[in-house]
């Protein structure tokens, strides 16, 4: 049973690292899109490109939430495993 918990903790830590990396990539893409939208707005006025970054922000929020959730679960399992 102890080996099962250890594997579960490792899986949750791996999941959290994946969510963290995806969140960093999404954040950098959103920043790049905001810069490009600003430049496009100056050249062409308000277009669809101006609002495009707004559609990607909810994905970033969900990834950050899932990252925090996976970290919290891993911490709870580690704490539970240490107390036994």
Buried (B, 14 or more C-beta within 10 A) or exposed (E): EEEEBEEBBEEBBEBBEBBBEBBEEBBEBBEEBBEBBEEBBEEEEEEEBBEBBEEBBEBBEEBBEBBEBBBEBBBEBBEEEEEE
